[in-house]
Amino acid sequence: MSYNKKTHLRQNIDAIKLAFKLDKENREATPEEREILAAYSGFGGIKAILNPADKPEDINRWSKSEVELFPMVQELHEVLRENTATPEEYKRYISSLKSSILTAFYTPQPIIDVLAGALKDSGITPTRFLEPSAGTGAFISSFKEIALNADVTGFEKDLLTGKILSHLCPDDKVRIEGYEKMEGRYSQHFDVIASNTPFGDVAVFDPLLSNHEIPAVKQSTQAIHNYFFVKSVQAAREGGIIAFITSQGVLNSEQNKPIREYLMNSCNVVSAIRLPNNLFSDHAGTEVGSDLIILQRNNKNIVPSQRQQDFIESRKLSNSISINNLFRDFSRVVQTSSKIDTDPYGKPAIVFTHKDGVEGIAKDLRQMLSADFSQHLDLQRYQTYALENIAQSVTQQPEPKQQVPVSNQSMG
């Protein structure tokens, strides 16, 4: 099944219309309406929404391959205008869409289900769960299946996506703002932090990290995928789990070595698996390499191992491709074929594909995760410090379920 821009754009507009309707009627979505909301997939694969569409003659400035989307892009803008009180509010929605266009590629649900299921089978049932780049809450929904009573928090910076998320997760703490807004009181708080993090060299200003005394922490704010790891290391409690689908640059980039050293000084590597470039093809319309990295917080007596050192080190091959030492062979890659090509930025890269699509990727990933968890997950550490966390939570004040009205949202 190939990615169909027209179908996804239609579903996105219908979900946005419904979210505004639910706001006006001040009610929760019905089961049927939840299905419409859940079909929202972001605009990462539909860059045509950035094209001019204010007046009919703007269609002449569109490429022929995207002309069929013109009426629906006009409709999208009209929906936003009709449901915003001022031109400034409308502009905030448009600005938010533009900011998310490069990063809004949602993970296929079967992949997330495999991750959550493998953790559950290994004895991980979080009491406090965080998804720091929540989208429409795919990770939240999977982890709530394995931990029905978990206290769940989700951050989503895009205004429209956050609005939809708040209707899909009415009983959870939904914060429609960036991860950088999470306060210091959440230090060492969460049992499990899991997400598909934003990719790219986008800088983040976080008052807690941007001027940090540790150089690697400060450096992490210069690239959003590095930032999410460092922020989460500080937010995960001892023994807690951080599981991110992220850019290959986290592990491959030679300039990220200080970041990886920082991570290995405070975490153990539970799993590091390279995912095929066609993982997002059908659901998000893009082919990009990514890694699943799972760390366990351990700030007490880490013994350096060869595996930890391999995580830190990367090298440049003769063809100028940088690769992490964990991937010196293909045993840590979910794939059925590979070739030398270029990445989305035009740089040389090894491109992996899986001939059996999402179902095949999920099957192979499950086997690799089961083996990694049996060998490298310290369940005793997770459970020991979970009891401490529960004891501490007795004295904490409850938080509001939803926060940040549109008029106060930070566009970052």
C-alpha positions in Angstrom: 0.0 0.0 0.0 1.6 3.3 -1.1 1.2 6.6 0.6 -1.7 8.6 -0.9 -1.4 12.3 -0.2 -5.0 13.0 -1.2 -6.4 10.4 1.2 -4.2 11.6 4.1 -5.1 15.2 3.5 -8.8 14.5 3.5 -8.5 12.5 6.7 -6.5 15.3 8.3 -9.0 18.0 7.4 -11.9 15.9 8.7 -10.1 15.4 12.0 -9.3 19.1 12.4 -12.9 20.0 11.7 -14.1 17.5 14.2 -11.6 18.8 16.9 -12.9 22.3 16.5 -16.5 21.1 16.7 -15.8 19.2 19.9 -14.2 22.3 21.4 -17.3 24.4 20.6 -19.7 21.8 21.9 -17.5 21.2 25.0 -17.8 17.4 24.9 -15.8 14.2 24.5 -15.6 12.4 21.2 -17.9 9.4 20.6 -16.2 6.1 19.6 -17.0 6.8 16.0 -15.5 10.3 16.2 -12.4 8.9 17.9 -11.8 6.9 14.8 -11.9 10.1 12.7 -9.5 11.8 15.1 -7.1 8.8 15.1 -6.9 8.9 11.3 -5.0 12.2 11.5 -1.4 11.6 10.4 0.2 15.0 10.3 1.4 16.9 7.3 5.0 15.7 7.1 4.3 13.9 3.8 2.1 16.7 2.4 4.4 19.7 1.8 1.8 21.1 -0.7 0.0 22.7 2.2 2.9 25.3 2.2 2.0 26.4 -1.4 0.0 29.6 -1.9 -3.8 28.9 -1.9 -5.4 32.2 -1.0 -7.1 32.9 -4.3 -8.1 30.7 -7.3 -5.3 32.0 -9.6 -2.7 30.7 -7.1 -3.2 27.3 -8.7 -1.1 28.4 -11.6 1.9 28.5 -9.2 1.5 24.9 -8.3 3.4 21.9 -9.9 1.2 19.6 -12.0 1.9 16.7 -9.7 0.1 18.5 -6.8 -2.7 20.4 -8.5 -5.3 17.9 -7.4 -4.6 18.9 -3.8 -5.3 22.6 -4.4 -9.0 22.5 -3.5 -8.4 20.7 -0.2 -5.5 23.0 0.8 -7.9 25.9 0.2 -10.4 24.1 2.4 -7.8 23.6 5.1 -7.1 27.3 5.3 -10.8 28.1 5.3 -11.4 25.7 8.2 -8.6 27.5 10.2 -10.0 30.9 9.4 -13.5 30.0 10.4 -12.4 28.6 13.7 -10.0 31.3 14.9 -11.0 34.5 16.6 -8.4 36.7 15.1 -5.9 36.9 12.2 -3.1 36.5 14.7 -4.5 33.2 16.0 -4.9 31.9 12.4 -1.3 32.8 11.7 -0.2 30.9 14.8 -1.8 27.8 13.5 -0.1 28.2 10.1 3.2 28.9 11.7 2.8 25.8 13.8 2.1 23.7 10.7 5.1 25.0 8.9 7.3 24.2 11.9 6.1 20.6 12.1 6.2 19.9 8.3 9.7 18.5 8.4 9.3 16.3 11.5 5.7 15.1 11.5 6.2 11.5 10.3 4.2 9.1 12.5 5.4 5.7 13.5 3.2 2.7 12.3 1.2 1.4 15.2 2.4 -2.2 14.9 6.0 -1.1 15.6 5.0 0.7 18.7 2.8 -2.2 19.8 5.9 -4.5 19.5 7.9 -2.2 21.7 5.3 -1.9 24.4 4.5 -5.6 24.3 8.2 -6.6 24.5 8.6 -4.4 27.6 5.5 -5.8 29.2 6.7 -9.4 28.6 10.0 -8.4 30.3 8.2 -7.2 33.4 8.0 -3.4 32.7 4.7 -1.9 33.6 5.1 1.8 34.1 3.3 3.8 36.7 4.4 7.1 35.3 4.6 7.3 31.5 5.8 10.2 29.3 5.5 10.7 25.6 7.5 14.0 24.9 6.6 14.3 21.2 3.2 12.8 21.3 1.6 13.4 17.9 -1.8 11.9 18.2 -0.7 9.7 21.1 0.3 6.4 19.4 2.8 5.6 22.0 0.4 6.6 24.8 -2.3 4.3 23.4 0.1 1.3 23.2 1.5 1.8 26.7 -1.9 2.3 28.2 -2.7 -1.2 26.9 0.1 -2.6 29.1 -0.4 -0.3 32.0 -4.1 0.6 32.4 -3.6 2.7 35.6 -0.5 4.6 34.5 -0.3 8.3 35.1 0.3 9.6 31.6 1.8 12.8 30.3 2.1 13.9 26.7 3.7 16.9 25.1 2.8 18.0 21.6 4.1 21.3 20.2 2.0 21.5 17.0 -1.2 23.3 17.9 -3.5 21.4 15.6 -2.0 18.0 16.5 -2.1 18.9 20.2 -5.8 19.8 19.9 -6.6 16.4 18.4 -4.4 14.7 21.0 -6.4 16.4 23.8 -9.6 14.9 22.4 -8.1 11.4 21.9 -6.6 11.4 25.5 -9.2 13.3 27.6 -8.2 11.5 30.8 -4.4 12.2 30.5 -2.2 15.2 31.0 -1.9 16.7 27.6 0.4 19.7 27.3 0.2 21.6 23.9 3.7 23.0 24.0 7.3 21.9 23.5 9.2 19.4 25.7 11.5 22.3 26.7 8.6 23.7 28.7 8.7 20.7 31.2 9.7 22.0 34.5 12.6 20.9 36.7 10.3 19.3 39.3 10.0 16.4 36.9 13.6 15.5 37.5 14.0 11.7 37.9 10.2 11.3 37.8 9.1 8.9 35.0 9.3 5.1 34.8 9.2 5.0 31.0 9.7 7.7 28.4 9.0 6.6 24.8 8.4 8.5 21.6 9.3 9.0 18.0 11.4 12.1 18.5 11.7 15.0 16.0 14.7 14.7 13.6 17.0 17.5 12.4 19.5 20.1 13.4 16.8 22.3 14.9 18.1 24.2 18.0 16.0 24.2 21.2 16.1 26.8 24.0 15.5 25.2 27.3 16.3 27.3 30.4 17.4 24.2 32.3 19.8 22.9 29.6 20.9 25.7 27.3 23.4 27.2 29.7 24.2 24.0 31.6 27.6 23.6 33.2 28.1 20.3 31.5 29.3 21.0 27.9 27.6 17.9 26.4 24.2 19.0 28.0 24.6 22.4 26.5 25.6 21.0 23.2 22.5 18.8 23.0 20.3 21.8 22.6 21.8 22.5 19.2 20.0 19.5 17.6 16.6 18.5 18.7 17.1 14.7 18.5 20.1 15.0 20.9 18.2 17.3 23.1 15.3 14.8 23.6 17.8 12.2 24.9 19.6 14.5 27.3 16.3 16.0 28.6 14.9 12.5 29.1 17.9 11.2 31.0 17.2 13.9 33.5 13.5 13.2 33.6 13.8 9.4 34.0 14.1 8.0 37.5 16.8 5.5 38.4 16.2 2.2 36.6 13.7 3.9 34.3 13.5 3.3 30.6 14.0 5.7 27.7 12.9 4.3 24.3 13.1 6.5 21.3 12.8 6.1 17.5 15.3 8.7 16.4 17.6 10.0 13.7 20.6 7.9 12.8 22.7 11.0 13.4 22.4 10.4 17.2 24.7 7.3 16.8 26.4 8.0 13.5 27.6 11.6 13.8 31.2 11.9 14.9 30.4 15.4 16.4 27.8 13.7 18.7 30.4 11.7 20.6 30.3 14.0 23.7 26.5 13.5 23.7 26.9 9.7 23.6 29.6 9.8 26.3 27.2 11.7 28.5 24.5 9.1 27.9 26.8 6.3 28.7 27.8 8.0 32.0 24.2 7.9 33.2 22.6 5.0 31.3 23.1 1.4 30.2 22.3 0.3 26.6 19.4 -2.0 26.6 19.0 -2.1 22.8 20.1 -0.2 19.7 18.5 -1.4 16.5 18.8 0.2 13.0 15.4 0.3 11.2 14.9 0.2 7.5 14.4 3.3 5.4 10.9 2.1 4.2 9.5 2.0 7.8 7.5 5.2 7.2 6.8 4.8 3.5 3.1 3.8 3.6 2.0 5.8 6.7 4.0 9.0 6.3 5.2 9.1 2.7 8.9 9.4 3.4 11.9 7.1 3.3 14.4 7.9 6.0 16.8 5.9 8.1 16.1 5.7 11.8 17.2 3.9 14.9 15.4 2.5 17.9 17.5 3.3 21.0 16.5 2.0 24.4 18.4 3.1 27.5 18.1 2.3 31.2 18.8 5.0 33.7 21.8 4.0 35.9 23.7 6.7 37.7 25.3 4.4 40.2 28.5 2.5 39.5 28.3 2.0 35.7 31.0 -0.4 34.7 32.4 0.5 31.3 31.8 -2.3 28.8 32.7 -2.9 25.2 29.1 -2.4 24.3 28.9 0.9 26.0 32.2 2.0 24.3 30.8 0.9 20.9 27.8 3.0 21.5 30.1 6.0 22.0 32.4 5.5 19.0 31.6 6.1 15.3 33.9 6.0 12.3 33.9 7.2 8.8 34.1 4.5 6.0 36.1 4.8 2.9 33.0 6.0 1.0 32.7 8.9 3.6 29.7 7.3 5.3 29.8 7.6 9.1 28.6 4.6 11.1 28.4 3.8 14.7 30.5 0.9 16.0 27.4 -1.0 17.1 26.6 -1.4 13.4 29.9 -2.6 12.1 27.9 -5.5 10.6 24.2 -5.9 9.8 23.3 -8.1 12.7 21.8 -5.0 14.5 19.8 -3.9 11.4 16.2 -4.9 10.6 16.4 -5.3 6.8 16.3 -7.7 3.9 18.4 -5.7 1.4 20.9 -2.8 1.4 22.6 -0.5 -1.0 24.9 2.6 -1.0 22.8 5.6 -1.8 22.1 9.1 -0.4 20.1 10.2 2.6 17.3 12.8 2.4 19.9 15.5 2.7 22.0 14.2 -0.3 24.8 12.8 1.8 26.2 9.2 1.2 24.4 6.6 3.2 23.7 2.9 3.5 20.0 2.5 2.6 18.2 -0.5 4.1 14.8 -1.9 3.1 12.6 -4.7 4.2 10.7 -6.5 1.5 7.8 -7.5 3.8 6.9 -3.9 4.9 5.6 -3.0 8.3 4.5 -6.5 9.2 7.9 -8.0 8.4 9.7 -5.2 10.2 7.5 -5.7 13.3 8.1 -9.5 13.3 11.9 -9.2 13.1 12.0 -6.3 15.6 10.1 -8.3 18.2 12.7 -11.1 18.0 15.6 -8.7 18.4 14.0 -6.9 21.3 13.2 -10.1 23.1 16.9 -11.1 22.9 18.1 -7.7 23.9 15.8 -7.4 26.9 16.7 -10.9 28.2 20.4 -10.0 28.1 20.6 -6.3 28.9 17.5 -5.2 30.8 18.1 -4.9 34.6 14.6 -5.7 35.8 15.7 -5.8 39.4 17.0 -2.2 39.1 13.7 -1.1 37.4 11.6 -2.7 40.1 13.7 -1.6 43.1 13.6 2.1 42.3 9.9 1.8 41.1 9.0 1.2 44.8 10.9 4.3 45.8 9.1 6.4 43.2 5.7 5.2 44.4 6.5 6.1 47.9 7.6 9.6 46.9 4.4 10.1 44.8 2.3 10.1 47.9 3.4 13.6 48.9 3.0 15.1 45.4 0.1 17.3 44.4 -2.2 16.3 41.5 -1.8 18.2 38.2 -4.5 19.5 35.9 -5.3 17.0 33.1 -5.0 19.5 30.3 -3.0 22.7 30.1 -2.1 25.7 27.9 -5.0 27.4 26.0 -4.2 28.3 22.4 -3.8 32.0 23.2 -0.9 31.2 25.6 0.9 28.6 23.6 4.6 28.9 22.9 5.5 28.6 19.2 9.2 28.0 19.9 
